[in-house]
């Protein structure tokens, strides 16, 4: 008996979770804004030699173009592809509209990236009807509000809902998209019949390495995985992973839908078309990145305890270094001093392919009222922002140091709110960072406000 045939009593007793997944979100938003692109292969991402596909329309996917694919490869597969630089401000605006629609069905909405969300609709069925009716109504509401398509999966938990939404997605045909089912609802009695035929790679927690180990054991489907005793999985994969996979194979997932999850980290990074070998240029780029990260910290009304520097070399080797403040901070100069100090400790080798700054260990700004006392604005300003400024100490900037910028930061935020993000910039970035021939330039993309479980800006 499926969800559509369940009695009112059965529906009331069951827990129901929906997973909403927008179709090719970034590319679809661009086509919505530019109707002349309808029916054409469209890719959102970097167009340079080192660009990466963030989102591809189904017309582009028909040629084999996929997310996370190098843009150069995508161009070879489909020479007529229209490449567009990411416009995350636009996507965030559409995402905000999406969440307003979802929250009209239930207050229990957990966003996963800009284009996905889980909804606990257990308490909404009395108003909207059975899960398959609610899913259909939700899809119509999203289309009416955004003019975009989405897939909806439903089931008794997040695991099943996520896999069901994947089954509901449009398919890639040789001539473009093939309409999918739109919504797939899996009743409690249908879970094992739905899960067991799936390949093990379809399940959360099974990456390439784990899948290869399972294949060597003769396990290729979720049903075969379910036949393996839990103790055998623990022996082969470790206790935590083995227990998780055993529960997953039997459709068990007790994770709640958690709305309004707090921001866990804020970051910004740049990928360069040509490796940057000049350390001073990288330090100047850190000024702009730190300023952007600090502005988003203040937007979220949080302070950061830790700053992390990320550096990727030409051979894709990536290193990260972190430092914790003696007290939480949210000013650009404080983040920059610390990030710059971390950079000084790293070798540039053959140059930087990617550079990034992130702030974590976030705390509510209102809960730490005494951390920013301005004592020496002029003196600290001179020490903090000049190109000759040295690295921060082991604890980063202290409260008096960073606090000197509190009033100035509020003024900058007010100007940007009125006139746009580009109205005020660090002086060192005006006109762009100086570079000699052959040095890098940033590629599109970068900023992120990461939530637990959120993906990077790649579909």
N, C-alpha and C positions, 0 to 999 in steps of 0.2 A: 504494500500500500504506500503510495507516494504522498508528498506533502499536499498535493491538490485533493487527495481523497481522504485526508485525515479528518476525524470528527472534531467538533468544537472543543471537546474535553481534551483530546490528544494535543491539539494546537496549544491550548492553554498550559498544558503540563510541560511542553517541550521548550527548550531554549532555542532561539532563532537568531542567527547572525548572517548578515549580508556583507558581501564584498563588492564594492563598486570600482570598476577600472575603466578609465576613459580610453577611447580608441585613438592610438597614435597622437597623444594629447598635444605636444608642441606643434607638430606638423598640422594637425587639424585646426588648431587655433589660428595658425598663420593663413591657412586656406580660407577659414571663416572671415578673417580680416581682409583677405585679398581674393575675392571670388574669381578673378581671372586665372588663378592657379588651380581651380577645380579640375580634377581629372588628370593632372600632370604629376610626374614623380617629383616629390618635394622632400628635401632633407634639411633638417635644422642641425647646425653644428659648425665647427670650424671648416673653412674652405681651403686652408693652406696645406702645405705638405704634411704637417703634423696634426691637422685637424681630425676630430673624431665625430662620428655621427651620434647626435643626441636623440634624434627622433626621425623616423622615416615614414612617409605616407605609404599606404598599401600599394599604390601604383609603383612606388620605388621598390618596395619589398618584393614585388613580382619579378624584379631583376636580380634578386638575391641580396639587396641592400639590407643591412641589419643595424640595430643600435650597437654602439661601442665599436663599430667597424671603422678603420682608418678612412678618412674622407677620400684620400687618393684612390683607394681600392673601390670605394663606392662610385667614384667618377668613371673608373674603368668599366665597371659593371653596367653602368647606365649613363652614357655620355650626355644625355639630354636632361639630367637631373637639375632641378632648380635648387641651389644652395642658399640658405638664409642663415644669417647670424642669429644666435639665440636672443630673445627679448624676454628675459625672466620677469621683468616688471609686468609685462602683458600677461604672461602665464600665471603669475601670482594673482592678478586681478580676476582672471577667469576662475582660478582655484578658489578664491574667496567667494565668488558667486556660486560655485558648485557646492561649497560647504553650507551656504545659506539654504540651498535647496535640500540638502541631506538633513540638516537640522530641523527642517519643517516636518520630517517624518519621525525623528527621535532625537532626544538630546544626547544620546550615547553614540557619538560619532568620533572615531579615532582616525585621524588623518595619517596616511602613509605616503609621504612625498606630496607633490602638488596634484597628482592625478589619480590617487587611490584612497580609499577609506573603508574601514570596517564600521558597520552599524549593528548595534544590538537592538533588534526590533521586537523582542519578546513582548514588551508592553504595548506595542503599536498595532497588534493584529486585530484587537477589538474595534479599532477605528478604521483601519484600511483593508481588513479582510485577510484571507489566507496569504502565506508568503509569496506564492506565485502571482497573486493579484497585486500585492504591495510592490513587488519587483517591477511589474509592468507599469504601474502608476508612477513609480520613481523614475523609470527610464523616460517616460513621456515628459515628466516635469523637467528633467535635466535637458532634454532636447528642446523643449519650449523656452527655457530660460537661457541656455547657452548656444543653442543651435548646433550641438555636437552630440555624437553617439557615445554610448557607454555599454559595457557588459556588466551584468549583475549575477553574482553567484550567491546561493543561499544554502545553509545547512545548520546543523546543531552546534558548530564551533567554527573558529577561524580557519583551521586547517581545511575543512571541507568547503567552506565558503570561497576561499581563495582558489582552490583547484576548480570549483564549479564555475567561477567567473572566467577562468581561462578557457574552459570548455564552451563558454558562451560567446567568445570573441569571434570577430570576423576572421575568415581564412584568406590566405593569399592565393589568388588564381593567376593564371598566365596573362590575363587581360586586366588585372586589378583586383580589388577586394571582392570576396564572395561573402554575402551576408551570413552572419552566424545566427545562432539561436537567440542571441540577445540576453536571455536570462535562463539560468539552469538552477533549479531548486532540488536539493537532495534531502529527502526525508530521513529521519533517524533509522528507519528500517532499511533504507537503501544505501547506507554509507559504505558498507563493505563491498557490495556489488559495484559501487561506483569507483572505490579506491583500488581494489585488487587487480583489475586489468591494467592499471597505469604502470608505465615504466618507473623504476625506482628513482630515476633522475628528476621526475616531476615533483618529488616530495621535498619539502623544506628540510634542511640539515644534511642533504646528500649532495655534496659537490662532486667534482670530477674525480678526485682521489678516492673518495668513499665509494663512488659508483664503480670504479675500477676494481676495488677490493671486493665489493659484493659480486661483481660479475665473475671474478676468479673463484668465488664460492658457489657459482652456478645460480646466483640470484639476479634476475633481471626485471621482475615485476614486483609490485607491492604485495600481491598475494603470496608470492614465493617468500618474500621477506617475513610475512606474517607467520609462515610455517616454521620459521627458525626459532627455537627456544630463546627466551630473553637472555639467559645465562651465556648462551653461545655468542650472541651479539655483543654482550659485555666483554667476553674474552677476546673477541676479534677486534672490537672498535673502542674499547674503554667503557667504564661504567656509565658516565653521563651520556655519551653518544649512543651507546647500545640501548640504554633504557629509553631514551627519547625515540629512537627509530622503532623500537618494539611498540611503544604506545602509538606512534604515528601510523604504523602498519595496521593497527586495529582501530584507527579512526578516533583515538582519544586525544583531546586537546582542551584543557580547562583554562586556558588563558582568557582573562576577561577583556572586553572592549573597554578601553580606558580613554575617556574624552579629556580634552584640554591638557595633554601631556606637556610638561614644561620643556622649554628649549634646553638642550644639554650642551651644545657647543655652537659657536658661530665662527665662520671662517671665510677666507677668500684666497684663491690661488690663481696663478697665471701660467699658461703653457706658452713657450716661446718658439717661434718659427725657426730661429737660429739660436744655437746655444749661446748663453750669455757668459762671458768669461771675466768681465770687469766687476770686481767685488763692490766698488763704489756705486756702480749703476744698480746692482742688486740691492744695496742698502737704501738707495733712493726709492726704488720700487717698493721696498718694505714700508716706507713712509706712507705711500698712498694706500697700500693694502691694510696697514694697521689703522689708518684713519677710517677706512670703510668698516672694518670689523668693530672698531670702537663705536661708530655711529649706530650700528645695529644692536650692540649691547645696550646702548642708551635707549634705543627704540623699544627694546624688550624689557627695559627697566630692570636690568640685571648687571651684576659686577662679575668679573672673572678672577678666579684664583690662579689660573695656570695659562701660560702662553706656550704654544707649540709651533715650531718652525718645521716646514716640510721642504725638502730639496730632492729633486730627481735629476739624475745625470743622463747623459746622452745614451748610455747603455740600459736605461730604464731602472737602474739601481736607485732605490729610494731610501732616504734616511730621514728620521725625525728626531728632533731634540726638544725637550720641554724644560720649563723653569716655573716654579711657583712663587708668587708674590708673598711678601710678608703680610700684606693685607690686600683684599680684593680691589680691583681697579677697573676703570672703563674709559680711560682717555687714550687718544691716539699716541701721544708722546710716550706714555708709559709702556704701551704695547710695543711700540717701535724700539725703544731702548732695549727692552728685553730680547725681542726677536733679532735685533742687530747684533747683540752680544752673542746669541746662539749661532748666528751666521759666522761670526769671527772664529768660532771654534771648529768650523768645518772646512775641509779642503774643497776647492772648486774643481779640481782635476781638469777635465776637458771642457768644463762649463756646465751651466745649469739649463736643463730642458724645462723644468717646472719649479716654481717657487710658491710657497703658500704660508699663510699665517692663520692660526685658529686660536680661539680662546675657549677655555672649558672650566670645569669646576665652578659653575655659575651659581650665584646666590641672589636672592631677592634684594634689590637695592633698598627697599623700604626697611628691610630687616637689619641693615648695617648702617645706621645713620651717622656713626661717628668716624667713618673710615676716611673722609676726605676733608681735612682742615687745611686751608690755604695759608701758608706762612711766608712764602718768599716767591711771589709770582715772577718778578723780573729776573731775579737771579736764577731760578730754576728754569725759566724759559730759555735763557741764554745757554744753560748747560745741556738742555734736553734736545733741542731741535736743530742745532747746527750740524753740518756734515762732519765736523770734527768731534762730535760727541762720542764718548767711549761707550763700551758695553755696560749694561747694568750689572750691579753686584749680584751675589748669589741669590739674594731674596728679591731682586727686581726693585722697582721704585717703592719707596715707603709712602705712607699716607700723606705726609706733608708735601712730598714731591708731586705725586699725581693730583692731589687735591688742588694745586695751584691752577690747574687747567679746567676745573669744574665750571666756573662761571663762563669762561671763554667757550667751552664746549656747548653749553646751553645756548649761547648766542649763535653759534654756528648752526646748531640744530634748528633754531628758529628761522634763520635765513634760508636754510635748505628746504624747510617745510613750506615756505612761502614761494621761493623762486626756483626750486628744483635742486636735485642732488649735486649738480655741477656748478652751482652758484659760488660755492666756497670750496677751495682746495688747498692742501698744503703747498706753500710757496715753492718748494723744491720740485713739485710736479708740474708747474705751469709750463706749457709748451712741450711737455713730455720729457722723460728722462733723457739726458744727452747720450748719444750712442754713436760710435764710429761705424763705418761700413762693415756689415757682416754681423753686427750684434742683433740681439733678439728683439722681437716685438710681441706683445701679448696677443694671444688668439682669443676668439670669443669664448664666453663662459666664465665661470669662476666662483662667484659668491654662493654661499649656502648657509642656511640656518638648519642645522641638523637636529632631528628629533630621533628618539630611540626607534630603531627599526626603519628609519627613512633611508631611501636610496639616495645616491648622488643624483645630480641633474642629468640622468641618462635613463631613458625609458627601457 
